[in-house]
Amino acid sequence: MATSPTQRSYRAPCPGCGAPVEFRSAQSTHAVCGYCQSTVVRQGEVLSRIGKMAELFDDHSPLQLMASGRVQLDGKEQPFTLIGRLQFKNEAGTWTEWIAFLEDGTMASLGEDNGAYVFTRPIDPGRELPEAARFRVGSTTAINGKPYSVAFSGQASLISAQGELPKLPPLGEPFGMVELRSSDGEVLSIDYSRQPPQVERGRAVLLEDLQLQGLKDESAKDEKGRQFNCPHCGAPVQVQLASTKSLTCGSCASIISLDSGVGGELRSAEQDEPVQPLIALGTKGQLKGVHWQVVGFQHRMGVEPGDDEHFGWNEYLLYNQKRGFAFLVDAEDGWSFVRPTTGAPQLSGNGRSATYMGTKYDLKYNYEAETTYVLGEFYWQVTRGQKTSNRDFASSKGLLSMEQGANEVTWSSGDKLSADTVAKAFGLENKKDLLQRDDVGPFVAAKGAGCGTVILIAVILLIVLIILSDCSGSSGSSYSRSSGGSWGGYSSGGSHK
């Protein structure tokens, strides 16, 4: 456990049952009794009971109260202890934020973010903030002189809490939530459940880098509550992942929503026209030095604005217990490996390029996308017919993909992969022919090209341009998408979901 600061803790009997309730931080105003679930508020040295907290949604997280670790903040390593837990819900699903008590006596949050984690601390925004509704998804704003893109703007509500808490929105009452992301990887959240709004800023973290101790014993995990009968066909359905918010029935392929928990009311939607994935669900492999398992699959269709020709591609959702989620994308122009970004690349004024982590990416494709078939488990609320507006960018260093829905913008980044790499990674050498794609290479100049090679290329390009000029008919768009396929995987985006 992290070393306790010099600050004096406070303990008093619960007004509901008499059990001890402890406050380790002077900033904590609320707590939930671990015995009777009473919600108590601290006013000086007096505790008052203001109600009873709802039961926690079982997310099977490896984290738990009193787990401790160390985090790098401002170039210095600080010990921390998890003393509280808040569970939120919005239209996309549920997510959890853990309250971290730092050695210096301050508070921070460890929250979920696109199947990964982000560590944030409160900051002063330096100005009066507008209403949540004034933040338009995709627009740019500035906090303390730094530009941020609006990634999410919508409503959220508290569904449960546990432990010691510096904030406690009214249970079940919606409040405004805004997520901002920067081009250098920062995420900034604005919580309108209090006035003035609470602003927190941070970056993505890996659980393995936090040197966590006191985690739940995996062998003691109770899986009995993670199985239920399909509401459509009655077949047994097993939930494998803690973060799953929707999944498909293995018998009838219906999409089942878990937004109310396994024990809550289950909603389902039928699917026809099945699509068979080349890489079976459950397949394990190693990419980028990390062991992954295929847990989800979706087929998507796209169409460019003003065009009636559709193209399709497949996305495999990969999972690693410590790294979270990634996407293996199978398109006609090749395979790619992408992950959701914590920050948001900065678009140029004309939208023809984006800059992220100091690298400029040029726009290649602009299209509308729709999910047409899904299999497996997903950490967001996936639905058939889900639509987004997409832009794909590329540079010599890799790929960027932007997906924009009604309430959020999600960015993903990654690299191209050869078919041979995919086959070797997942032990599919016997399917190498089926995995072969055009395998377009990255946008880099060839090394060691001689003068003769350059001249030959120039002559060939000149001949091609002359032929195209003679054959061209009516004018069209400035570029065409001959390949079809996306570089980015869909993810739920903001709100630390």
C-alpha positions in Angstrom: 0.0 0.0 0.0 1.2 3.5 -0.7 2.8 5.4 2.1 0.3 7.5 4.0 0.8 11.3 4.0 1.1 13.3 7.1 -2.5 14.4 6.8 -4.7 13.1 9.7 -7.5 10.6 8.7 -10.9 10.7 10.2 -13.1 7.8 11.4 -16.6 7.9 12.7 -19.5 5.4 13.1 -22.0 5.1 10.2 -25.3 6.8 11.1 -27.1 3.9 9.5 -25.5 0.8 11.1 -22.8 2.0 13.4 -19.9 0.4 11.5 -16.8 2.5 11.2 -16.5 4.8 8.1 -13.1 6.2 7.4 -12.1 9.4 5.6 -8.4 9.4 4.6 -8.5 12.7 2.6 -9.7 16.1 3.9 -11.1 16.6 0.4 -13.5 13.8 0.6 -17.1 14.9 1.4 -19.0 11.7 0.9 -18.5 8.0 1.6 -20.5 4.8 1.1 -20.6 2.5 4.2 -19.1 -0.9 3.3 -21.6 -2.7 5.5 -25.1 -1.2 5.0 -24.4 0.8 1.7 -25.6 4.0 3.4 -24.5 7.2 1.6 -23.0 9.5 4.3 -21.9 13.1 4.0 -19.2 14.6 6.2 -19.8 18.1 7.7 -16.9 18.8 10.0 -16.7 16.0 12.5 -20.3 14.9 12.0 -21.5 12.2 9.6 -25.1 12.4 8.2 -26.9 9.7 6.3 -28.5 11.0 3.1 -29.7 7.8 1.5 -28.7 4.3 0.4 -26.4 3.6 -2.5 -27.5 1.3 -5.4 -25.6 -1.9 -5.9 -22.5 -1.8 -8.0 -22.6 -3.0 -11.6 -20.3 -6.0 -11.6 -17.7 -5.0 -14.2 -15.2 -7.8 -13.0 -12.4 -5.2 -12.9 -9.1 -6.4 -11.6 -9.0 -3.2 -9.5 -10.5 -2.9 -6.1 -10.5 -0.5 -3.1 -7.2 -0.2 -1.3 -5.2 -1.4 -4.3 -2.0 0.8 -4.5 0.6 1.7 -7.1 2.9 4.4 -8.4 2.5 6.9 -11.2 4.7 9.4 -12.9 3.4 12.9 -12.5 5.4 16.0 -13.5 8.5 14.0 -13.8 8.2 12.5 -10.3 7.0 9.1 -9.2 4.1 9.3 -6.7 2.5 6.5 -4.7 -1.3 6.3 -4.6 -4.1 4.3 -3.1 -7.5 3.6 -4.6 -10.0 4.8 -2.0 -13.3 5.3 -4.0 -15.2 4.0 -7.0 -17.8 5.8 -9.2 -19.9 4.0 -11.9 -21.5 6.1 -14.6 -23.8 5.5 -17.5 -24.8 7.3 -20.7 -26.4 6.2 -24.0 -23.3 4.3 -25.0 -23.0 2.2 -21.9 -21.3 2.2 -18.5 -17.8 3.0 -17.2 -15.9 3.3 -13.9 -13.7 5.9 -12.4 -11.5 5.1 -9.4 -10.6 7.8 -6.9 -6.8 7.8 -6.3 -5.4 9.3 -3.1 -1.8 10.5 -3.7 1.0 10.6 -1.2 1.0 14.5 -1.3 -2.6 14.5 0.0 -4.2 15.4 -3.4 -6.8 13.4 -5.3 -6.8 12.0 -8.9 -8.9 9.7 -11.0 -8.1 6.4 -12.8 -10.8 6.0 -15.4 -11.6 3.7 -18.3 -10.9 5.0 -21.7 -11.7 3.0 -24.9 -11.0 -0.3 -23.2 -7.7 1.2 -21.7 -7.1 3.5 -18.7 -6.4 7.2 -18.3 -5.0 8.9 -15.1 -6.3 12.4 -14.6 -5.9 15.2 -12.0 -8.1 18.3 -11.3 -6.9 21.6 -12.9 -8.0 25.2 -13.0 -9.3 25.9 -16.5 -8.3 29.6 -16.1 -11.7 30.9 -17.4 -15.4 30.6 -16.9 -16.6 27.6 -19.0 -19.7 27.8 -21.2 -22.6 25.4 -20.8 -22.0 21.8 -21.9 -24.4 22.1 -24.8 -22.2 24.9 -26.3 -19.4 22.4 -27.0 -20.0 21.0 -30.5 -18.5 17.6 -31.3 -15.6 18.1 -33.8 -15.0 21.7 -33.0 -11.9 23.2 -31.3 -11.6 25.1 -28.0 -8.7 26.3 -25.8 -8.1 25.6 -22.1 -5.2 27.6 -20.6 -4.1 28.6 -24.0 -3.8 25.0 -25.4 -6.1 23.9 -28.2 -8.3 20.8 -27.8 -10.8 19.0 -30.0 -14.3 18.2 -28.7 -14.5 14.4 -28.7 -17.7 14.0 -26.8 -20.5 16.1 -25.5 -23.6 14.6 -23.9 -25.4 13.5 -20.8 -24.2 11.0 -18.1 -25.6 9.8 -14.8 -24.2 8.2 -11.7 -25.5 4.6 -11.2 -23.5 3.5 -8.1 -20.5 4.3 -5.9 -18.2 2.7 -3.3 -15.7 3.9 -0.7 -14.5 7.5 -0.1 -15.5 10.1 -2.6 -14.6 13.8 -3.2 -17.6 14.2 -5.5 -21.0 12.5 -5.6 -23.5 13.6 -8.3 -27.2 12.9 -7.4 -27.9 9.2 -8.1 -29.6 8.6 -11.4 -29.9 12.3 -12.4 -28.4 13.2 -15.8 -25.7 15.9 -16.0 -23.5 17.3 -18.7 -20.2 15.7 -19.6 -17.7 16.9 -22.1 -14.4 15.3 -23.3 -11.6 17.2 -24.9 -8.5 15.7 -26.5 -5.3 17.3 -27.7 -2.9 16.5 -30.6 -0.2 15.5 -28.2 -2.2 12.8 -26.4 -3.9 14.6 -23.6 -7.5 14.0 -22.5 -9.5 16.6 -20.6 -12.9 16.0 -19.0 -15.4 18.5 -17.8 -18.0 17.3 -15.3 -21.1 19.5 -15.0 -22.6 17.7 -12.1 -21.2 20.5 -9.9 -20.8 24.2 -10.2 -18.4 25.5 -11.2 -17.7 22.4 -13.4 -14.9 20.0 -12.4 -12.1 19.9 -14.9 -9.5 17.0 -15.0 -6.6 16.5 -17.3 -4.4 13.5 -17.9 -2.9 10.9 -20.3 -3.3 7.2 -21.1 -1.6 4.7 -18.8 -0.9 1.0 -18.8 -1.9 -0.9 -15.7 1.4 -2.8 -15.8 3.3 0.5 -15.6 1.4 1.6 -12.4 3.1 -1.2 -10.4 -0.2 -2.1 -8.8 -0.5 -4.2 -5.7 -3.5 -5.6 -4.0 -5.5 -6.4 -7.1 -8.3 -8.9 -7.1 -7.3 -12.6 -7.1 -8.1 -13.8 -10.6 -8.6 -17.3 -9.3 -11.3 -16.1 -7.0 -13.4 -14.4 -9.7 -17.0 -15.6 -9.7 -18.1 -16.3 -13.3 -21.5 -17.8 -12.5 -23.3 -14.5 -12.9 -21.7 -14.0 -16.3 -23.9 -16.6 -18.1 -27.5 -16.1 -19.2 -30.0 -17.4 -21.7 -30.4 -15.6 -25.0 -33.6 -13.5 -24.9 -34.3 -14.4 -28.5 -33.7 -18.2 -28.8 -33.1 -19.3 -25.2 -29.6 -20.7 -25.8 -27.0 -20.2 -23.1 -24.7 -17.2 -23.6 -21.4 -16.9 -21.8 -19.7 -13.4 -21.2 -16.0 -13.8 -21.3 -14.7 -10.2 -20.8 -15.2 -7.8 -17.8 -15.7 -4.8 -20.1 -18.3 -6.3 -22.5 -21.3 -4.0 -23.1 -22.8 -6.0 -26.0 -22.3 -9.4 -27.6 -23.8 -11.9 -30.0 -25.5 -15.2 -29.3 -23.5 -18.1 -30.6 -26.6 -19.9 -31.7 -28.8 -17.4 -33.4 -26.3 -14.5 -33.9 -28.7 -12.0 -32.2 -27.0 -8.8 -30.8 -27.6 -8.6 -27.1 -27.2 -5.4 -25.1 -25.8 -5.6 -21.5 -26.2 -2.0 -20.6 -28.3 -3.0 -17.6 -25.9 -5.8 -16.5 -26.3 -9.5 -16.9 -29.0 -9.6 -14.2 -30.9 -6.7 -15.8 -33.3 -6.6 -18.7 -31.7 -7.9 -21.8 -32.4 -6.4 -25.2 -31.7 -8.2 -28.4 -31.8 -7.7 -32.2 -31.8 -10.4 -34.9 -29.2 -10.6 -37.6 -29.5 -12.3 -41.0 -27.0 -12.5 -44.0 -24.2 -13.9 -41.8 -20.6 -13.1 -42.7 -18.0 -15.7 -41.9 -14.7 -14.3 -40.4 -11.4 -15.7 -41.8 -9.9 -15.6 -38.3 -12.2 -17.5 -35.9 -13.4 -15.9 -32.6 -11.1 -17.1 -29.8 -8.0 -17.4 -31.9 -4.9 -16.3 -30.1 -1.8 -14.6 -31.7 1.1 -12.2 -31.2 1.4 -8.8 -32.8 3.7 -6.0 -31.9 5.2 -8.2 -29.2 1.9 -8.5 -27.4 -0.3 -11.6 -27.1 -3.9 -11.0 -28.4 -7.1 -12.9 -28.6 -9.8 -12.3 -31.2 -13.0 -11.5 -29.2 -15.1 -9.6 -31.7 -15.8 -9.3 -35.4 -17.7 -6.8 -37.5 -18.3 -6.3 -41.2 -18.7 -2.8 -42.4 -19.7 -1.1 -45.6 -18.7 2.4 -46.9 -19.6 4.8 -49.6 -18.0 8.0 -50.7 -20.1 11.2 -50.8 -21.8 11.5 -54.2 -20.9 8.0 -55.1 -23.3 5.0 -55.3 -20.6 2.3 -55.3 -20.2 0.6 -51.9 -17.1 -1.1 -50.6 -16.7 -3.5 -47.6 -14.1 -4.5 -45.0 -13.8 -6.5 -41.8 -12.6 -5.6 -38.4 -11.4 -8.0 -35.7 -11.5 -6.8 -32.1 -8.4 -8.0 -30.3 -8.0 -8.1 -26.5 -5.1 -8.3 -24.0 -5.8 -8.2 -20.3 -3.1 -5.6 -19.6 -3.1 -3.6 -22.9 -6.9 -3.5 -23.5 -8.2 -3.5 -27.0 -6.9 -3.1 -30.6 -8.3 -3.7 -34.1 -7.0 -5.9 -36.9 -8.5 -4.4 -40.1 -8.9 -6.5 -43.2 -9.5 -4.4 -46.4 -9.0 -4.9 -50.1 -5.9 -2.8 -50.0 -4.3 -4.8 -47.2 -4.3 -5.5 -43.5 -3.7 -2.9 -40.7 -3.3 -2.9 -36.9 -4.8 0.1 -35.2 -5.7 1.3 -31.6 -7.8 4.1 -30.3 -5.8 7.2 -29.5 -6.1 9.0 -26.2 -5.5 12.4 -27.8 -7.1 13.9 -30.9 -5.1 14.9 -34.0 -5.4 18.5 -35.0 -7.2 18.9 -38.4 -6.0 21.6 -40.8 -8.3 24.4 -41.8 -9.4 22.7 -45.0 -9.5 19.2 -43.4 -7.0 17.8 -45.9 -4.4 16.9 -43.3 -4.2 16.1 -39.6 -1.2 16.4 -37.2 -0.7 14.0 -34.3 2.2 13.7 -31.9 4.3 16.0 -34.2 3.6 14.1 -37.4 1.5 15.3 -40.3 -0.9 12.9 -42.0 -2.5 13.6 -45.4 -6.2 12.8 -46.1 -6.6 9.8 -48.4 -10.3 8.8 -48.1 -13.5 10.4 -46.9 -16.6 8.2 -46.7 -19.7 7.2 -44.8 -19.5 3.9 -42.9 -22.2 1.5 -41.6 -21.9 -1.7 -39.5 -23.8 -4.5 -41.2 -22.9 -7.7 -39.2 -21.2 -8.4 -35.9 -20.1 -11.5 -33.9 -18.5 -11.8 -30.4 -18.1 -9.3 -27.6 -17.6 -5.6 -27.7 -16.7 -2.9 -25.1 -19.2 -0.4 -26.6 -22.9 -0.6 -27.5 -22.6 -2.1 -31.0 -25.7 -2.2 -33.2 -26.4 -3.3 -36.7 -26.9 -0.2 -38.9 -24.6 1.9 -36.7 -23.3 4.8 -38.9 -20.4 7.1 -38.8 -18.6 9.7 -41.0 -15.0 8.6 -41.6 -11.8 10.1 -42.8 -8.6 8.1 -43.3 -5.1 9.8 -43.3 -1.6 8.4 -44.0 2.0 9.4 -43.6 5.4 7.7 -43.9 5.0 6.8 -40.2 1.6 5.2 -40.3 -2.2 5.6 -40.4 -4.8 7.7 -38.8 -8.6 7.2 -38.9 -11.3 9.5 -37.6 -14.9 8.4 -37.0 -17.6 10.9 -36.1 -21.1 10.1 -34.8 -23.8 12.3 -33.4 -22.2 12.9 -30.0 -18.6 11.9 -30.3 -15.4 11.8 -32.4 -13.0 8.9 -32.2 -9.5 8.7 -33.6 -7.4 5.5 -34.1 -3.8 5.2 -35.2 -1.7 2.3 -36.5 0.3 0.7 -39.2 -0.1 -1.5 -42.3 0.6 -5.2 -42.0 1.6 -7.8 -44.6 -0.7 -10.8 -45.1 2.3 -13.0 -44.2 2.7 -11.2 -40.8 -1.0 -11.8 -40.1 -0.8 -15.5 -41.0 2.3 -16.0 -38.9 0.9 -14.1 -35.9 -2.3 -16.2 -35.7 -0.9 -19.6 -36.9 -2.9 -19.4 -40.2 -0.2 -20.4 -42.6 -2.7 -22.9 -44.2 -4.9 -19.9 -45.1 -2.2 -17.7 -46.6 -3.8 -17.6 -50.0 -7.1 -16.5 -48.4 -5.4 -13.8 -46.4 -3.5 -12.3 -49.4 -4.4 -8.7 -50.2 -3.0 -5.9 -52.5 -0.7 -5.0 -49.6 -0.1 -1.4 -50.6 3.2 -0.3 -49.0 3.6 2.7 -46.8 4.2 6.1 -48.3 8.0 6.2 -48.2 10.6 6.9 -50.9 12.7 3.9 -52.0 16.2 3.9 -50.6 19.2 3.7 -52.9 17.2 4.5 -56.1 19.7 5.3 -58.8 19.5 8.1 -61.5 18.5 5.6 -64.2 15.6 4.3 -62.0 14.3 7.8 -61.4 14.4 8.6 -65.1 12.6 5.3 -66.0 9.9 6.0 -63.4 9.4 9.6 -64.8 9.1 8.3 -68.4 6.5 5.7 -67.3 4.5 8.3 -65.4 4.6 10.7 -68.4 3.2 7.9 -70.7 0.5 7.1 -68.2 -0.6 10.7 -67.8 -0.8 11.1 -71.6 -2.9 8.0 -71.9 -5.2 9.1 -69.1 -5.5 12.6 -70.7 -6.6 11.1 -74.0 -9.0 8.6 -72.4 -10.6 11.0 -69.9 -14.3 11.9 -70.3 -16.3 14.0 -68.0 -14.6 15.5 -65.0 -15.0 13.7 -61.6 -13.7 13.9 -58.1 -10.1 14.8 -57.4 -9.3 11.2 -56.3 -11.0 7.8 -56.4 -11.1 5.0 -53.9 -10.4 1.9 -55.9 -9.5 -0.3 -52.9 -12.3 0.0 -50.4 -11.8 -0.5 -46.8 -11.1 1.3 -43.6 -7.9 1.9 -41.6 -9.5 2.5 -38.3 -11.6 0.4 -36.0 -14.8 1.8 -34.3 -14.6 2.5 -30.6 -16.8 4.2 -28.2 -14.8 7.4 -27.9 -15.1 9.8 -25.0 -16.6 9.8 -21.6 -14.0 7.4 -20.3 -16.2 4.6 -21.4 
